[in-house]
Protein backbone atom coordinates (compact mmCIF):
# COMPACT_ATOMS: atom_id res chain seq x y z
CA UNK A 1 0.00 0.00 0.00
CA UNK A 2 1.68 3.20 -1.15
CA UNK A 3 1.37 6.31 0.99
CA UNK A 4 -0.79 4.75 3.71
CA UNK A 5 -0.95 6.02 7.26
CA UNK A 6 -0.84 2.79 9.32
CA UNK A 7 2.69 2.94 10.72
CA UNK A 8 2.67 -0.70 11.92
CA UNK A 9 2.78 -1.93 8.29
CA UNK A 10 5.42 0.49 7.03
CA UNK A 11 9.09 0.89 7.77
CA UNK A 12 9.91 4.08 5.87
CA UNK A 13 8.30 7.50 6.17
CA UNK A 14 8.79 10.37 3.71
CA UNK A 15 8.19 13.75 5.34
CA UNK A 16 7.73 17.07 3.57
CA UNK A 17 9.75 19.57 5.61
CA UNK A 18 9.25 23.33 5.25
CA UNK A 19 12.08 25.77 6.05
CA UNK A 20 10.18 29.06 5.74
CA UNK A 21 10.17 29.75 9.50
CA UNK A 22 12.95 29.73 12.11
CA UNK A 23 12.25 26.09 12.94
CA UNK A 24 11.69 23.40 10.29
CA UNK A 25 8.07 22.21 10.16
CA UNK A 26 6.75 18.87 8.89
CA UNK A 27 3.83 19.62 6.58
CA UNK A 28 2.93 16.06 5.60
CA UNK A 29 4.18 12.51 5.81
CA UNK A 30 3.64 9.34 3.82
CA UNK A 31 4.56 5.80 4.89
CA UNK A 32 5.96 3.06 2.63
CA UNK A 33 6.75 -0.61 3.07
CA UNK A 34 10.15 -0.50 1.37
CA UNK A 35 12.98 1.98 1.10
CA UNK A 36 12.79 1.77 -2.70
CA UNK A 37 9.12 2.89 -2.69
CA UNK A 38 10.01 5.76 -0.34
CA UNK A 39 12.93 6.81 -2.55
CA UNK A 40 10.81 6.73 -5.71
CA UNK A 41 8.14 8.91 -4.06
CA UNK A 42 10.74 11.33 -2.66
CA UNK A 43 12.52 11.65 -6.01
CA UNK A 44 9.27 12.34 -7.88
CA UNK A 45 8.17 14.86 -5.26
CA UNK A 46 11.54 16.67 -5.39
CA UNK A 47 11.35 16.73 -9.20
CA UNK A 48 7.88 18.32 -9.02
CA UNK A 49 9.03 20.90 -6.45
CA UNK A 50 12.02 21.89 -8.58
CA UNK A 51 9.81 22.11 -11.69
CA UNK A 52 7.42 24.44 -9.88
CA UNK A 53 9.84 26.55 -7.80
CA UNK A 54 13.12 26.25 -9.72
CA UNK A 55 16.22 24.10 -9.46
CA UNK A 56 17.68 26.08 -6.55
CA UNK A 57 14.61 26.08 -4.29
CA UNK A 58 15.44 25.47 -0.61
CA UNK A 59 12.05 26.18 0.99
CA UNK A 60 10.93 22.55 1.00
CA UNK A 61 12.63 19.18 1.24
CA UNK A 62 11.47 15.57 1.34
CA UNK A 63 13.33 13.40 3.84
CA UNK A 64 13.12 9.65 4.46
CA UNK A 65 12.88 8.41 8.07
CA UNK A 66 12.90 4.93 9.53
CA UNK A 67 10.59 4.78 12.57
C-alpha positions, -999 to +999 in steps of 0.1 A: +000+000+000+017+032-012+014+063+010-008+048+037-009+060+073-008+028+093+027+029+107+027-007+119+028-019+083+054+005+070+091+009+078+099+041+059+083+075+062+088+104+037+082+138+053+077+171+036+097+196+056+092+233+052+121+258+060+102+291+057+102+297+095+130+297+121+123+261+129+117+234+103+081+222+102+068+189+089+038+196+066+029+161+056+042+125+058+036+093+038+046+058+049+060+031+026+068-006+031+101-005+014+130+020+011+128+018-027+091+029-027+100+058-003+129+068-026+108+067-057+081+089-041+107+113-027+125+117-060+093+123-079+082+149-053+115+167-054+114+167-092+079+183-090+090+209-065+120+219-086+098+221-117+074+244-099+098+266-078+131+263-097+162+241-095+177+261-066+146+261-043+154+255-006+121+262+010+109+225+010+126+192+012+115+156+013+133+134+038+131+097+045+129+084+081+129+049+095+106+048+126 
